[in-house]
Amino acid sequence: MLPKPSQKNNYQIWLLIALILFIVGLTYFNRNNAAIEINQKRFEKMLADGDVREVLIVNERFAEVILTSEALQKPEYQQELGQRNAPPFGGVQTAPYRFNIISAEIFKEDLEKLQKDIPQEKRVAWRPDPRTDFNSWFFSWGFLIILIFGFYFLMRRMTGGGAGGQIFNIGRSRATLFDAESKIKITFSDVAGLDEAKEEVEEVVDFLKNPSKYTNLGGKIPKGVLLVGPPGTGKTLLAKAVAGESGVPFFSLSGSDFVEMFVGVGAARVRDLFKQAKEKAPCIVFIDEIDAIGRSRGRGQMPGSNDERENTLNSLLVEMDGFGTDSGVIIMAATNRPDVLDSALMRPGRFDRQISIDKPDINGRDAIFKVHLKPLKLDANVDIRKLAAQTPGFAGAEIANVCNEAALIAARRDKKKIDMQDFQDAVDRVIGGLEKKNKLISPEEKKIVGYHESGHAIAGWYLEHANPLVKVSIVPRGVAALGYAQYLPKEQFLYTAEQLMDEMCMTLGGRAAEDIIFGKVSTGALSDLEHITKMAYSMVSIYGMNDKIGNVSFYDSKRSDYSFEKPYSEATAETIDKEVKALIDGAYIRTKNLLIEKRAELEILAQELLQKEILFQSDIERLIGKRPFEHLTAYQAYTNGSTKDGKMEDKVAEEKTAEDIAK
């Protein structure tokens, strides 16, 4: 069962509702019980007619006239009173009239004079009525109490409530403390695919556990560790593992926790955070998404304006490595935007170590799959190596999502165990989006998509430096995706001009196949054209791979993304445009000639794809033969098994085709 929502702050809502009902009820009763103001002559006439039963002297300020039951039946009174002064819950109106008096003694004397000719037993009696004037009290003290309560309620809502929610605690830090009582159970064994990063942070944990091992040699503990990497790569998970392994107090908070609408609150929270940390030293403070307060100072600021974020950053810089900084507090931070951080924050002494956490390679994905597959009930045909090979570019969070989606898909199909087909569908779901089973696509469009994707596959298969296809699908997915092709790039960091040209030709394979088969092109190559345009401009203007432009790079890593100035002349810009067009045109002609030469293979592959809708690399090898190159593809090398030194091991098992997996 899902946990019930917290009822901690519901009492405030009930108090507010009760207050509203009280004010409405007070207004209603006050309106219904209000007496009609009269003068003394009208009272004397009532008294002479025998309509008065009793007179109440209220606080010696005014007299209330209570009529007899017979008088209330008279038409003149019924017309005057009407429904306005009827009691809210029925009954007889007791005091419909009143008038002001000078004093109680004078009123008594006047009443005696008016009744001197009336027998004693028939005279109208009077009595004092010491009454609290609730209306006056409410609109003086009561209104002030309600105003104070409303201000208190508003401040709790604005500052998030809790122990730090009152107005006097608004400068308190919002960091969550994890210690021996609230220990995190995640350890380094739960972190996979981050071997180098784990070694770095494990040393920090070891220093906290065995400081003498390092201090005997004169070493000092790093003051700060900055985790840098794309979203979903495991930065926060690594910090949780440090909290679980270190055995020291661990403060965790987000960079946005310092941001507040009030001036000076962010800096006050920074000071309070480090005050608490120094009291708990040795300890670790983890600030997630530090770019919320660590952006470069002066960027985008109006002259003469006050930037609260800069004040917060200045306070953080002083606390991390100021004049009176104490030791024993280690700062860990995580960000996926290191380019926007202030240079003073990045320097050694504040963040001594910057640990890069990139997306895992194929071996890292293998290790991550093993961690996330532990709690799942798997079928015997699940091959972790194939899953790792078929998920290039996936981060740890995406791999976890694939495993969870596979479990949900298997449960939806009423299976007892999760098999390979469920994982294949989960990968498609994560990459391409939800399958559009009811999306109507005409046979002509399906044929165009089939030949388009087959063109990519053939070009990548017969180009030596291109990444050969791992999987191709023409099942409609997502918002507008009618098909997609998946590749497994080599694990490399440097690319030659030949490799980039082959990659560009493979990307143009879809457009070229449409031109050859149908004699016309469609809009399906939009993403392909966007990709090759960026690649061509990078080759010409950034990487210096063009003879006319030469060994010149116009890329400036320090330049803002919103800069309107180009670091070259208009003549150079015209030359760059011409060279880019010539480069793309040459790649397109080369790709088109290749597909014309391999048209028979293109037809075979397209017909098979139109029939089955999904093909794997093993199917391509079965249909058109092996690649005409000696070296294996990255997918083949990994799924067949390889050692760390690069030597091939014996095949673990014969690779199954898409047909076998579907069965």
Residue pairs with C-beta under 8 A, 6 or more apart in sequence:
8 161
9 156
9 161
12 153
12 156
15 149
15 153
16 153
19 146
19 149
26 138
28 88
29 88
30 135
32 84
32 85
32 86
32 87
32 88
33 85
33 87
34 85
35 64
35 85
35 95
35 96
35 97
35 98
36 80
36 81
36 85
36 96
36 97
36 98
37 97
37 98
37 99
38 65
38 97
38 98
38 99
39 99
40 99
40 110
42 97
42 99
43 52
43 63
43 65
43 97
43 99
44 114
46 52
46 65
46 67
46 71
46 97
47 114
47 115
47 124
49 71
50 68
50 71
51 67
51 68
51 70
51 71
51 74
51 77
52 65
52 66
52 67
52 68
52 71
52 124
53 66
53 67
53 68
53 69
53 71
53 124
54 66
54 124
54 125
54 126
54 127
55 63
55 64
55 65
55 66
55 111
55 124
55 125
55 126
55 127
56 63
56 64
56 66
56 95
56 126
56 127
56 128
56 129
57 63
57 101
57 104
57 107
57 126
57 127
57 128
57 129
58 64
58 98
58 129
58 131
59 129
59 130
59 131
59 133
60 101
60 103
60 104
60 128
61 100
61 101
62 98
62 99
62 100
62 101
63 98
63 99
63 100
63 101
63 107
63 126
64 95
64 97
64 98
64 129
65 95
65 96
65 97
65 98
65 99
66 94
66 95
67 77
67 96
67 97
69 92
71 77
72 78
72 81
72 92
72 93
77 96
81 93
81 96
85 93
85 96
86 93
87 93
101 107
104 128
107 126
108 126
111 124
111 126
115 123
115 124
152 167
155 165
155 166
155 167
155 170
156 165
156 166
158 261
159 165
159 166
159 167
159 170
159 260
160 174
163 169
163 172
164 170
164 172
164 173
164 174
170 260
170 262
170 265
171 264
171 265
171 268
171 269
171 272
172 269
172 272
173 251
173 253
173 257
173 269
173 270
173 272
173 273
173 276
174 253
174 257
174 269
175 251
175 252
175 253
175 257
175 273
175 276
175 285
176 251
176 252
176 253
177 249
177 250
177 251
177 276
177 280
178 184
178 243
178 249
178 250
178 251
178 252
179 249
179 250
179 280
183 244
184 240
184 243
184 244
184 250
185 244
186 237
186 240
186 241
186 243
186 244
187 241
187 244
187 245
188 198
188 202
188 241
188 245
190 237
190 241
190 371
191 198
191 234
191 237
191 238
191 241
191 371
192 364
192 367
192 368
192 370
192 371
192 396
193 234
193 360
193 363
193 364
193 365
193 367
193 368
193 396
194 233
194 234
194 238
194 357
194 360
194 364
195 364
196 355
197 227
197 234
197 238
197 355
197 356
197 357
198 238
198 241
200 225
200 353
200 355
201 225
201 238
201 241
201 242
201 332
201 355
202 245
204 221
204 222
204 225
204 242
204 246
204 330
205 242
205 245
205 246
206 213
207 213
207 214
207 221
208 221
208 246
208 247
208 248
208 282
208 284
208 330
209 246
209 247
211 221
214 220
214 221
221 327
221 330
222 330
222 352
222 353
223 320
223 321
223 330
223 331
223 349
223 350
223 351
223 352
224 320
224 330
224 331
224 332
224 333
224 350
224 351
224 352
224 353
225 330
225 331
225 332
225 333
225 351
225 352
225 353
225 355
226 290
226 332
226 333
226 334
226 335
226 338
226 346
226 351
226 353
226 354
226 355
227 235
227 238
227 239
227 332
227 333
227 334
227 335
227 355
227 357
228 235
228 334
228 335
228 336
228 338
228 354
228 355
228 356
228 357
229 235
229 336
229 356
229 357
229 358
229 359
230 336
230 358
230 359
230 395
231 336
231 395
231 397
232 395
232 396
232 397
232 398
233 357
233 358
233 359
233 360
233 395
233 396
233 397
234 357
234 395
234 396
234 397
235 288
235 334
235 336
235 357
236 288
236 334
237 396
238 357
239 252
239 286
239 288
239 332
239 334
242 250
242 284
242 286
242 332
243 250
243 252
243 284
243 286
246 284
248 280
248 282
248 283
248 284
249 277
249 280
249 283
249 284
250 283
250 284
250 286
251 273
251 276
251 277
251 280
251 283
251 284
251 285
251 286
252 286
252 288
253 273
253 285
253 286
253 287
253 288
254 287
254 288
254 289
254 292
255 287
255 288
255 289
255 290
255 291
255 292
255 293
255 294
256 289
256 292
257 269
258 266
258 269
258 270
258 292
258 293
258 312
258 316
259 266
259 292
259 293
259 308
259 309
259 312
260 266
260 269
260 308
263 306
263 308
264 308
264 311
265 308
266 293
266 308
266 309
266 311
266 312
266 315
267 311
267 312
267 314
267 315
269 312
270 312
270 315
270 316
270 319
271 315
271 319
273 285
273 319
274 285
274 319
274 329
277 283
277 285
277 329
278 326
278 328
278 329
281 326
281 327
281 328
281 329
282 328
282 329
282 330
283 328
283 329
283 330
284 329
284 330
284 331
284 332
285 329
285 330
285 331
285 332
286 332
286 333
286 334
287 331
287 332
287 333
287 334
288 333
288 334
289 334
289 335
290 333
290 334
290 335
290 341
290 345
291 335
291 336
291 337
291 340
291 341
293 309
293 312
293 313
293 316
294 313
294 316
294 333
294 335
294 340
294 341
294 342
294 345
295 309
295 313
295 340
295 341
295 342
296 340
296 341
296 342
296 343
297 307
297 310
297 313
297 314
297 342
297 344
298 310
299 560
301 307
301 310
313 342
313 345
316 345
317 344
317 345
317 350
319 325
320 331
320 345
320 350
321 349
321 350
331 350
331 351
333 351
335 341
338 346
338 354
339 557
344 350
345 351
346 354
359 393
359 394
359 395
360 367
360 368
360 394
360 395
360 396
361 491
362 388
362 389
362 392
362 488
362 491
362 634
362 638
363 388
365 387
365 388
365 391
365 394
365 399
366 384
366 385
366 388
368 396
368 399
368 400
369 384
369 387
369 388
369 399
369 403
370 384
372 399
372 400
372 403
373 382
373 384
373 403
376 403
376 406
376 407
376 418
377 416
377 417
377 418
378 417
378 418
378 419
379 417
379 418
379 419
379 420
381 419
381 420
381 656
381 661
382 418
382 419
382 420
382 423
383 420
383 639
383 653
385 638
385 639
385 641
385 652
386 420
386 639
386 655
387 402
387 423
387 427
388 638
389 470
389 488
389 634
389 635
389 638
389 639
390 424
390 427
390 470
390 471
390 486
390 488
390 635
391 398
391 399
391 402
391 427
392 470
392 486
392 487
392 488
392 489
393 489
394 402
394 430
398 430
401 430
402 423
402 426
402 427
402 430
403 426
405 425
405 426
405 429
405 430
406 418
406 422
406 423
406 425
406 426
407 418
407 422
409 422
409 425
409 426
409 429
410 417
410 418
410 419
410 422
413 422
415 422
420 656
420 661
421 661
421 662
424 614
424 661
428 435
428 473
428 475
428 477
429 435
431 484
431 486
432 473
432 475
432 477
432 478
432 481
432 484
433 477
433 478
433 479
433 481
434 477
434 478
435 475
435 476
435 477
436 476
436 477
436 478
439 476
441 449
441 476
441 482
445 482
446 474
446 610
447 610
448 514
448 518
448 522
448 524
449 474
449 482
449 483
449 524
450 474
450 483
450 606
450 609
450 610
451 513
451 514
451 517
451 518
451 602
451 606
452 483
452 510
452 511
452 513
452 514
452 522
452 524
452 525
453 472
453 473
453 474
453 483
453 484
453 485
453 510
453 609
454 472
454 513
454 602
454 605
454 606
454 609
455 509
455 510
455 511
455 512
455 513
455 514
455 595
455 602
456 469
456 472
456 485
456 506
456 507
456 509
456 510
456 513
457 469
457 472
457 485
457 509
457 605
457 615
457 620
458 509
458 513
458 594
458 595
458 598
458 601
458 602
458 605
458 624
459 466
459 505
459 506
459 508
459 509
459 512
459 591
459 594
459 595
460 466
460 467
460 468
460 469
460 487
460 506
460 509
461 468
461 469
461 620
461 624
461 627
462 594
462 598
462 627
462 628
463 502
463 505
463 506
463 594
464 502
464 629
465 496
465 498
465 499
465 501
465 502
465 503
466 502
466 503
466 505
466 506
467 487
467 488
467 489
467 490
467 503
467 506
467 634
468 487
468 488
468 617
468 620
468 627
468 633
468 635
469 485
469 486
469 487
469 617
469 620
470 486
470 487
470 488
470 616
470 617
470 635
471 485
471 486
471 614
471 615
471 616
471 617
472 483
472 484
472 485
472 486
472 609
472 614
472 615
473 483
473 484
473 485
473 613
473 614
473 615
474 482
474 483
474 609
474 610
474 613
474 614
475 483
475 613
475 614
476 482
476 483
477 484
482 524
488 633
488 634
488 635
489 634
490 634
491 634
497 539
497 545
500 535
500 539
500 545
501 587
503 535
504 532
504 535
504 536
504 583
504 584
504 587
505 587
505 590
505 591
505 594
506 591
507 528
507 531
507 532
507 535
508 525
508 528
508 532
508 584
508 587
508 588
508 591
509 591
509 595
510 524
510 525
510 528
511 521
511 525
511 528
511 529
511 588
512 588
512 591
512 592
512 595
513 595
513 602
513 606
514 520
514 521
514 522
514 524
514 525
515 521
515 592
516 592
516 595
516 596
516 599
516 602
517 602
517 606
532 584
532 587
533 580
533 584
536 580
536 583
536 584
537 576
537 580
539 545
539 546
539 583
540 546
540 549
540 576
540 579
540 580
540 583
541 549
541 553
541 554
541 555
541 576
542 553
542 554
542 555
543 553
544 550
544 551
544 552
544 553
546 579
546 583
548 575
548 579
549 572
549 575
549 576
549 579
554 566
554 567
554 568
556 567
566 573
568 576
595 602
601 623
601 624
604 623
604 624
605 615
605 620
605 623
605 624
608 615
608 619
608 623
609 615
612 619
612 658
612 659
614 658
615 658
616 657
616 658
617 633
617 635
617 636
618 655
618 656
618 657
618 658
619 657
619 658
619 659
621 627
622 657
627 633
632 640
632 648
637 648
639 655
640 648
640 649
640 651
640 652
640 655
641 648
641 649
641 650
641 651
641 652
642 648
642 649
643 649
